[in-house]
Amino acid sequence: MEKSNRYRIAQLLDETHIGRPVTIHGWVRTLRNDQFLAVNDGSCIDNLQVVLNRDNTPDAVLRKLSTGASVEVTGTLQASQGKGQKTEVAADRVTVMGEADAERFPIQMKRHTLEFLREKAHLRFRTSTFSAVFRVRHAMTFAIHQYFHDRGFYSLHSPIITGSDAEGAGEMFRVTTLDLDQPARTPEGKVDNSQDFFGKVTNLTVSGQLEAELGAMALGKVYTFGPTFRAENSNTSRHLAEFWMIEPEVAFADIVDNMDLAEDFLKYLLNYALTHCAADLDFLAKREAEEEKSKPQDQRNSMGLMERLRFVVDHPFERLTYTEAIQILLESNHYKKKKFKYPVEWGIDLQSEHERYLVEKHFTAPVILRDYPAAIKAFYMRLNEDGKTVAAMDILVPGIGEIIGGSQREERLDVLTAKCAQFGIDAHELDWYLDTRRYGTAPHAGFGLGFERLIMFVTGMTNIRDVIPFPRTPLNAEF
């Protein structure tokens, strides 16, 4: 049980508790003039100033009050006499609960590069930047569950270990208990997977979508929110080997219903962040603005962080087909002046530069593209009447391009079976999935939102490794 006079710093930043005895716990950020101590406990971006009573603070304690040390402070909350804060604590007693080696502690009160902090991921939470990022991440986690709960969705825990490849990409992590030095073998000399733990080849999942479809076919509206994995040997600022996905699935819904849900969902999340994470976003916006100054003019964001968030919240999303988008790109001055790095033609998978042009230059609004070429989309997407496109949709936002991707699912058994064959997928392995088309099939749709991609957009961080606590990337599985 909380002690009656114990507070988190976030509770003490206004005048509500002035005059009360308070106890706080936190970590030292700075000590100035052996009298003014800045303490942070992670509850907010702000530090709380502690004014030491030199008569009650022995020199032995002062020597321990270095950056990183943990402390317990007991005193009285009072109106601050200095600038920059409304309140401060007049300390009666300061107890150092854990010292920090002042010479060796790597996270000092100075500007560290994000590359350096990635090497100290176990300590980077203590910086203002990363404490803000992970408070926002928490808020978005809560908002996602709140959104779906309020709208009658049921949370579904899809399996992490799976025998199927939902995306058909093949870049999956194998899960096995076989002796890798001497695996069991068949009479033909091949690895005998029947002797493995599950009696078959299994992998870490790349998506919970196929299982979510099964739930939606009985519960109506479900969503998954869990870790997914991809063994893609890519060391870019946009790829992780382990990441989190939000995947709603809705029965009796078509592609238009899907677009409506995705637009409403994204606006709700950004509104929630603007309302509940204002101080952290303000800090991150100022941080981004400073970073932008060091970039060449042509590489800078056309909008600041808060402007980008409001841009998505305040504008109706433009909706158009992939074919219409290709035509716009081909007719653009950007294309004619050869400013696109990647080619533009019908059938390509649009690159981020194409998506950002549509959002930031042509429409100056968020964009939903639909009806993509079937050849570049997954087997489960519903084939349109033209026979060459599928009822897929992507949401594009400023700064990053695609943030949500989804589709109406192929509910027709004969069409889906044919597509399995076309994509080289063993229909027997997916017999359980095809059963939903055999027994009470119904139109249904869903989408996926990469959680880290969302956090990058909300916080303005440009490297996906900086929005997940412990990034998993090729040759890196620390902590």
Phi, psi and omega in degrees: 000140179293138173293147187297334182252013178266130185228154166274150185300325179302335180278348191246013186272349174246186188276003187305318187253016181301135180094350182271147169290135182224152171234130176234154173236144179181195182239141182289129171265310179212157169231123185242130177056027181056023183221326185251114185253128175259123184238139176230138180242009177087352183283345180197173181288336187276147170271158174249128179281133176245125178263114184283144171268106186298332179291331182256008182239096182299154178301327180298325177286318180303320182294338180270350185276060179263164180306129179101341180293145176264143186221157166244128181240128175240133181182207181238134177282131181221162176295137183283141177271345182264178179269153173097348177210151180273331186228163174204166179252124171276109191280134169266325181209136174237124179244125176277115184268335178205118180285158173233127179299106188300327184278331185257342182298118190282342184261087180266168180280069176210174182281120175252147176287153178294329178297316178297317183291332175296329178285344179241043187301336179286346181243349187291343175304335185281352177276157179298320182299309186282331174295322178294314181302315186278340168290320176296319179300317177300313182299321179291324176300312180297317183296323179298311179296321180297316181301308184290321178300315182293342183250018172080018175276154175248134177287131181237126178270102180279156185291146175273325175264128186218156176258004182237157178247098187298327185267345181072015184275334178080357182268075187236153177273126180286139174247120183209153171247006178295148175291112186291337177281324180221071181291152174300142183231153176281167176304335179277357178091002178274160177298129182271092183291343177293342178271358179284170187305315181265001179075012181196172176288128177228156184219168170284140189290149172258350182190147174262010189297313184299320177290326177297324177300321179297317179295319181296331181287359175230323183265350176090302181222120180225167172210148173248150178211097184200178181285144175227162191221142177215124182273055179266121184281072185231123180254057179254173180283000184240005185236139172228155174277335177230124182210173185246142182232142171251124185223094174281152177220131187231125176283153179058041179230145177248189185296326179291316175302320181296317178295319179299315180296314183296319179295314180297318181299311182295317179296321178299314182296317181291322175299319179298316179297315180297327182278317189258350183236031189302314184293318179293319179294323178298317177298313182293327177295318179293322177299314180298318181300322177293319179297321183298330182298333183273355182269153172300151185305320184283354179253002182278151174296139179284345179226149174285171184302307183296325179294321179294319180295315179293328178303316181286319182293321191269343184258136167298142182283132174287135180239130179204167181276160174304317181299318177295322180295318178300319180296319178298317180295317181294330181270357185283151174296329178302317179288315183296329179268009176058042178271347176280135178285325184255151182293158177237119174197156181297131180109347179282158169273114186303139177269165181303323181295325178291315182296318181292327177298315180300318183284309192271332184254310188279306185265336191044052178197156172300151187231140168244118174263143180223169175061066180276159174302134183299329185294337183254009180239168187289160186296334187275358183279141188291126180288130178283169184296338180285350177077357182235350177237162178237158182280066178256158177213145174232141173259129182247136181229163182294150175091320184232342184087233185294132176236334177226139174226139181198189181191165161280137184274154178282108183266351183273120185303313184295319180292317181294320178298318178296322180290325175303313179297319181297323182270002179072029181261131179288108182298331179297321179294335181252025183301323179297324179288319179292336178301328179294339177270340179277326189241093176075041180301153180206151173302140177203160186208161178192177180209169177236136174240115175291119187298317180294326176297321176298313182295324175301315182294318184289324185264344183082004178290142187257353178239126185298339179290346183262006180238009175234139187304311184228092186294140175248115183222169180307130180066018181219108175219050181287160176066000000 
